[in-house]
Every structure is written in structure tokens, then in C-alpha cells.
Amino acid sequence: MFVLLLVLILILFGSGFLNPLWWWAAAVLVFGATRHGRDRQERWDRRYSHRHRARWRREDRRDYERHG
């Protein structure tokens, strides 16, 4: 998916030498891709950091009970 997006951006940028409107299209595509990717990364971090945090707390509690 990322490769196709990159190829499309390069094609639009290259077409910009014929018509500057294609540069705008490439810029909008780059902006949308980076914003969407950043949102997905934040959701991923939020979703899985809570799960891992709870697991780490359980493991720490077990270690404390064993050695405490």
C-alpha cells in the first residue's frame, strides 16, 4: 500500500512540470497520508500501551509477592 502511494505521489509530482495543479494534488496526498499515518500510530500506541502497562503491573506484583 505504501509503495503504491509513493509511486502515485512521484507521478503527480512529475506531472506538475506540465501543469502545476498536479503539484497541489501531490501535496494534498502527502499531507493526507502523513496525517492519517500519525493518527493510526497514536491509536496504536494508546490501544496497546494500556494492555502492556497492565501486564507489566501484574508481573511486577507477582515478583514482589514472590520475593517480598
Secondary structure, 3 states (H helix, E strand, C coil): CHHHHHHHHHHHHHHCCCCCHHHHHHHHHHHHHHHHHHHHHHHHHHHHHHHHHHHHHHHHHHHHHHHC
